[in-house]
Amino acid sequence: MEKASSFAQWFTSSAAPWLLDHGIKIAAIIIVTIILRHILKYVIERGVRKAVGGSTYTTERSEVMREDTLIQLFTGAGRIIIWLIAVMMILSEVGISIGPLLAGAGIAGVAFGFGAQYLVRDIINGLFIILENQFRVGDVVCFGETCGTVEHVTLRVTILRDIDGVVHYVPNGEVKQTSNMSQDFSRVNMNIGISYSADVEDVIPIINAVGEEMSKDEEWGPKIKKAPAFLRVDSFGDSSVNLKVLGDVEPLEQWAVAGEFRRRLKAAFDKNGVEIPFPQRVMHYMKEGE
């Protein structure tokens, strides 16, 4: 009973006044910070879409991807700045002096400066990646042997998700070469093998007809910029003559279009009696005594 009375007296005389003064201010700082974060996101999104919208991009998709990447980058940076300011204001209300903390941070910055070389390199390289529009959120890219869809871009790191669903965090400073598979357009590039007994001149019209048919198809036509067509005899294999087929499609549609093209081409080959070869081995038997 005595402890409860002491706690009530302490709360009334010390805690309650502090909460009514500093507690309300801290709650107000947090609420205002959350509101400012949403306002900042709205302002950045409107500003970026208006600024980038006036630029010249080959497709609407390219423009939207560029806008999404910049919005993601600026929003992330702004969020960090807002919360840093809020934390310093809260510390001040709690009674912790910010001056010594800032001075200590400066000393620590000098101490860790040599170890921050990689961080600086990541940020500088990330800045050039954004400015040069090397890739955007939604692009499929390869950094060396690491490939995947770009899910998130910051000044320090790029996050990829590969076809198996594995997420790769790639520091921007480690990006030496970027291969973008979905910028402006993509390409269907395949080799079609036919039997040595088939007449190439008869097969070429079949390949081209399948490509033209797909380009006029209600479902597949909008995905195709240039119908897949015969380009050249690419090589002579062990059991096949390999024909090169190329076509231009919308970004990221090359795999779907190539799969449908092969399906239709198989049916066309079967209909016209064109043999798709398989590995064969010729064996010679020697008669006894030879």
C-alpha positions in Angstrom: 0.0 0.0 0.0 2.9 2.3 0.9 4.7 1.4 -2.4 1.6 2.2 -4.4 1.2 5.5 -2.6 4.9 6.4 -3.3 4.5 5.5 -7.0 1.4 7.6 -7.3 3.1 10.5 -5.6 6.2 10.2 -7.9 4.0 9.9 -10.9 2.0 13.0 -10.0 4.9 15.1 -9.0 7.5 14.1 -11.7 6.3 11.8 -14.5 3.0 13.4 -15.2 4.4 16.9 -15.7 7.2 15.5 -17.9 4.7 13.5 -20.0 2.4 16.5 -20.4 5.3 18.6 -21.5 8.0 16.5 -23.3 5.9 13.4 -23.9 3.3 15.4 -25.9 6.1 17.0 -27.9 7.7 13.7 -28.6 4.4 12.2 -29.8 3.8 15.3 -31.9 7.3 15.0 -33.5 6.5 11.3 -34.4 3.1 12.1 -35.8 4.5 15.1 -37.8 7.3 12.9 -39.1 4.9 10.3 -40.3 2.7 12.9 -42.0 5.8 14.6 -43.6 7.0 11.2 -44.9 3.7 10.7 -46.8 3.7 14.3 -48.0 7.2 13.9 -49.2 6.4 10.7 -51.1 3.4 12.4 -52.8 5.4 15.5 -53.7 8.4 13.5 -55.1 6.1 11.2 -57.1 4.2 14.2 -58.6 7.4 16.1 -59.3 9.3 13.2 -60.9 6.5 12.1 -63.1 6.0 15.7 -64.3 9.7 16.3 -64.9 10.5 13.0 -66.6 7.2 13.0 -68.5 8.4 15.8 -70.6 11.5 13.8 -71.7 11.7 11.8 -74.9 11.6 8.0 -74.3 11.0 5.4 -76.9 8.1 3.8 -75.1 5.6 4.7 -72.4 6.9 1.7 -70.4 10.5 3.0 -70.5 9.3 6.4 -69.1 7.3 4.8 -66.3 10.2 2.5 -65.3 12.6 5.5 -65.2 10.1 7.5 -63.1 9.6 4.6 -60.7 13.3 4.2 -60.2 13.8 7.9 -59.4 10.8 8.0 -57.1 12.2 5.0 -55.2 15.6 6.6 -54.9 14.5 10.1 -53.8 11.8 8.8 -51.4 14.3 6.5 -49.7 16.9 9.3 -49.3 14.2 11.8 -48.1 12.8 9.2 -45.6 16.3 8.8 -44.0 16.8 12.6 -43.7 13.4 13.1 -42.1 13.8 10.4 -39.5 17.3 11.5 -38.6 16.0 15.0 -37.9 13.1 13.5 -35.9 15.5 11.4 -33.8 17.7 14.4 -33.0 14.6 16.4 -31.9 13.4 13.5 -29.7 16.8 13.1 -28.1 16.8 16.8 -27.4 13.4 16.5 -25.7 14.6 13.5 -23.6 17.5 15.7 -22.3 20.4 14.3 -24.3 22.6 17.0 -25.7 23.0 16.7 -29.5 26.2 18.8 -29.7 28.5 16.1 -28.1 26.8 13.4 -30.2 27.5 15.4 -33.4 31.1 16.0 -32.3 31.5 12.3 -31.5 30.1 11.4 -34.8 32.6 13.7 -36.5 35.5 12.0 -34.7 34.1 8.6 -35.5 33.8 9.7 -39.1 37.5 10.5 -39.2 38.3 7.2 -37.6 36.2 5.2 -39.9 37.0 7.3 -43.0 39.6 4.9 -44.3 37.2 2.0 -43.9 34.4 3.9 -45.8 36.2 3.8 -49.2 34.0 1.0 -50.5 30.9 2.8 -49.3 31.9 6.0 -51.1 32.7 4.0 -54.3 29.3 2.3 -54.1 27.5 5.7 -53.8 29.4 7.4 -56.6 28.9 4.4 -59.0 25.2 4.3 -58.0 24.9 8.0 -58.8 26.3 7.4 -62.3 24.0 4.4 -62.8 21.0 6.6 -62.1 22.2 9.6 -64.1 23.1 7.4 -67.2 19.8 5.4 -66.9 21.8 2.2 -67.3 18.8 0.2 -65.9 15.5 0.8 -64.1 13.2 -1.0 -61.6 11.6 -3.8 -63.6 14.5 -4.3 -66.1 16.1 -7.8 -66.4 19.9 -7.3 -66.2 23.1 -9.3 -65.7 26.0 -8.1 -63.6 28.6 -10.6 -64.7 27.2 -14.0 -63.9 24.5 -12.6 -61.6 21.2 -12.0 -63.5 17.7 -11.1 -62.4 14.9 -8.6 -62.4 15.7 -5.2 -60.8 13.4 -4.9 -57.7 15.1 -2.0 -55.9 17.7 0.6 -56.6 19.5 2.9 -54.1 22.7 4.8 -54.4 24.6 2.0 -52.5 23.0 -1.2 -53.7 20.9 -2.8 -56.4 18.6 -5.7 -55.5 17.9 -8.4 -58.1 15.6 -11.4 -58.0 16.5 -14.3 -60.3 14.2 -16.8 -62.0 14.5 -19.1 -59.0 13.2 -16.4 -56.7 16.6 -15.9 -55.1 17.3 -12.3 -54.1 20.8 -10.9 -54.9 22.1 -7.7 -53.2 24.8 -6.2 -55.5 26.8 -3.2 -54.2 26.9 -0.6 -57.0 30.7 -0.4 -56.7 30.9 -4.0 -57.7 29.0 -3.4 -61.0 31.7 -3.3 -63.6 29.6 -4.3 -66.6 25.8 -4.2 -67.0 23.9 -6.2 -69.6 20.4 -4.9 -69.9 18.0 -7.4 -71.6 14.9 -5.2 -71.6 15.9 -1.6 -72.6 13.8 -0.2 -75.4 13.3 -3.7 -77.0 14.3 -7.3 -76.7 15.3 -9.8 -79.4 14.3 -13.4 -80.2 17.6 -15.1 -81.2 17.4 -18.8 -81.9 19.0 -21.6 -84.0 16.6 -24.0 -85.7 18.1 -27.3 -86.6 16.8 -29.2 -89.7 17.9 -32.5 -91.2 20.6 -32.6 -93.9 18.1 -34.2 -96.2 15.8 -31.2 -96.0 15.9 -28.5 -98.7 16.8 -25.2 -97.0 15.0 -23.2 -99.7 11.8 -25.1 -98.8 12.2 -24.5 -95.1 12.9 -20.7 -95.2 9.3 -19.8 -96.4 7.8 -22.0 -93.6 9.9 -20.3 -90.9 9.0 -16.8 -92.3 5.3 -17.7 -92.6 5.1 -18.8 -88.9 6.7 -15.5 -87.9 4.3 -13.4 -90.0 1.3 -15.4 -88.7 2.4 -14.6 -85.1 2.9 -10.9 -85.8 -0.7 -10.7 -87.1 -2.1 -12.7 -84.2 -4.5 -10.9 -81.9 -2.7 -12.1 -78.7 0.9 -12.2 -79.9 1.0 -9.4 -82.5 1.1 -6.5 -79.9 4.2 -8.1 -78.4 6.2 -8.3 -81.7 8.0 -5.4 -83.2 9.6 -7.3 -86.1 8.4 -10.8 -86.9 10.9 -13.6 -86.3 12.4 -14.6 -89.7 15.2 -16.5 -91.3 18.5 -14.7 -91.3 21.2 -17.2 -92.5 22.5 -20.7 -92.4 24.4 -20.4 -89.1 26.4 -23.6 -88.9 26.6 -27.3 -89.8 26.1 -29.5 -86.8 26.9 -33.2 -86.4 23.3 -34.2 -87.4 21.7 -30.9 -88.4 21.9 -27.8 -90.5 21.3 -24.9 -88.1 19.4 -21.9 -89.3 19.6 -18.5 -87.5 16.2 -16.9 -86.7 15.9 -13.3 -85.4 13.0 -11.0 -84.4 12.4 -7.9 -82.3 9.8 -7.9 -79.6 8.6 -5.7 -76.7 10.9 -5.7 -73.6 10.9 -8.9 -71.6 8.7 -10.7 -74.2 11.5 -12.6 -75.9 11.1 -15.8 -73.9 7.4 -16.0 -74.3 7.5 -15.2 -78.0 10.3 -17.7 -78.6 8.4 -20.5 -76.8 5.3 -19.9 -78.9 7.3 -19.6 -82.1 8.9 -23.0 -81.5 5.5 -24.6 -80.7 4.0 -23.3 -84.0 7.1 -24.1 -86.0 7.1 -27.7 -84.8 3.5 -28.0 -86.0 4.4 -26.4 -89.3 7.4 -28.7 -89.8 5.2 -31.8 -89.0 2.6 -30.6 -91.5 5.1 -30.0 -94.3 7.2 -33.1 -93.6 10.3 -31.2 -92.4 12.4 -33.5 -90.2 13.8 -32.1 -86.9 17.0 -34.1 -86.5 18.2 -36.0 -83.5 21.8 -37.3 -82.9 22.6 -40.3 -85.0 25.5 -42.7 -85.1 26.6 -44.8 -88.0 28.2 -48.1 -87.1 30.2 -50.3 -89.5 30.5 -54.0 -88.8 33.4 -55.9 -90.2 32.8 -59.5 -91.4 34.8 -62.2 -89.8 38.1 -62.8 -91.6 38.3 -59.3 -93.1 
